[in-house]
Amino acid sequence: MVDISLSRKWSFRLLFLALVAFIVFAHLIPLQTTPSNWAMPDLLISLCFAWVLRRPDYVPILLIATVMLTTDFLFMRPPGLMAALVVLGAEFLRARGHILRELQFSLEWGVVAGVITGVMVTNRVLLILVMSPRPPLGLSLFQLVVTLLAYPVVVAFSHYGLGIRKIVAGEVDAWGHRL
């Protein structure tokens, strides 16, 4: 017989993949033929970090790495660079998840903003070092700001729309292990 908590975990992993597929589709669909003067927020990073802080068991590291590496290929970014940076950021947040669970949302948002800023700045610096083509600085800064502003919206959607809540103190899984 299938364990309910295990099937719930896998259903949320599939939901995460479906959300990623929707975000990638929305990003790749051509809405206009001329280049845009504004950048969309990086909802993939926001979604990964929000879910890692709320339910780290729903987004294992291998899932994040696979999703981000696939999007590197689809978005024609240097393969593995953004994937590695997001994995490092997610693991940084996962390691501090027990501390961040007890903090107010504004402090969590500040920590996540620092991690997102670190990921995007490191990405830009590494692209400069290897002399790879990169978007203009103003466009990158705009994307950083809108990504930081989109994080609370992603958290609210995950919490109220999908039921992804923070792990409470003392919560255990089906085998009695603390989460």
N, C-alpha and C positions, 0 to 999 in steps of 0.2 A: 504494500500500500504506500502511496506517495505521501510524504510528510507535507503538511499544509504550509509550514514556514519555508520549506525548500521550494515548493511550487510558487509560493508568493515571491520569493527571492528571484527565481528565474523569470517570472512574469514581469517583474519590474526591470530586470535586465533587458528583456525584449522590448519593453516600453521605452527604455533609454535608447535602444538602437532605433526604434521607430521615430523618436523625437530627433535623433541625430540625422536620420535619413530625410526627415521633413526639412530640417534646417539646411542641410546640404542642397536639397532640391530647390529650396527658396533662394539660396545663394547663387546657384548655377543657372537658374532660369533667366533668360535675357529679357529685361524689362524695357531696355532702350538700346539703341545702336551706338550711341556716343558714350565716351567714358564719363563716369560720374564724378562730380566734384565733392562728394561726401562718401563716407564709408559706413557700412552697416556695423552694428556692434558684433563682437565675436561671441555669439550666443553659445557656441560649443564650449568655450572655456568657462563661461558663467555657469552653464548647465553641469559640467563636470565638477567644478568646485562646489557648487551648491549641493549636489548629491553626495559628494565625498564628505562634506561636513555634516549632512543630515543622516544619511544611511550609507556608510562606507562599504557595507557588505553587498549593496546593490551594484556598485561600480568597482569591480576588482581592477587591479593595475593592468592586467593583460587586456581587459576590455577597453580601458582608456587608451592604452598604447596602440591597439589595433585601430580604433576609431580615428585617433589623431593621425596615425601614419597614412591611413586611407584618405583622409581629407587633405593631407599634404600632397598626395598624388593628384587628387581631383582638383584642388585649387592651384596646382602647379607651383607649389612652394618648394624650397629645397627639402628633399625627402629626409624625414627624421628630425629635422631641427626643431620645429614647433612641437612635434610629438614628444621629443625628449624633454623640452622645457616644460610642457604641460604635465608630463608624468612627474618631473621633479617637483613642480608646484603642488600637484595633487598629493604627492607623498609627504611633502612638508606640512600641508594642511591636515592630512590624515593622522600624522604623528602628533599633532597638537589638537586633534578633535575633541579629546576629553576635556581639555582646558577651555576651548572655544564654546563647547556646549553650555557651559555655565555662565557665559557672558551675555550681555545684551546684544541685540542685533546690530546696533550701531558700531560696537567694537568689533564684532565679527566682520562687518562690512569693511571696516578700516584695515583689518588684517588681510582680508581677501583682496582689497584694493592694492595693498602693498605687494602681494604675490603676483597679481595680474600685471601691475606696473613692472615688476621685476622680470616677468616672463617677456613682456613686449619690448622692454629696453634691452634685455640680453639678446633677444632675437635681432633687433636692429643693429646692435653693436657687432654681433657675429656676422651679419650680412655685410656690414661695412668692412670688417676685417678681411673677408674673402672676396671683396669687391663684386658682390652679387647685385643684380638690379633690385631696387627696393622702391616702395612708394615714397612720394614726397613727405618730408617731416611733418608738415601741417596736417596732411591726411592721416598719418600714423597717430599723431596726438589727438586728432578728432576721434579716431576709432577707439583709442584708449579711454577717452572721456565718456563716450557713449556706451562702451562696454561696462565701465564702472557704474554708470547710471542704470544700465539694464540689469545689473545683478539683483537688486531688490525685486524687480519685476519677475525675474526668473525664479527667485526664492518664493515669492508670493504665489506664482502659478504652480510651482511644485508642491507647496504646502496646501493651498486651498483647492487647487484643481486636481491634483494627482494624489494627495494624501501622503506625501513624503515629509514626515515629521522628524524632528531631532530625536535621537535616542535619549531616553530619560535615564536618570541614575538608577541602577539596580535592574535594568531590563536584561532579560536573558533570552537566549535562543532556545530552540526545541531540545537541545541536549543539556541545557542548564549552564551554558557558558555565558559569562558576562559580555555584553556588547560594548 
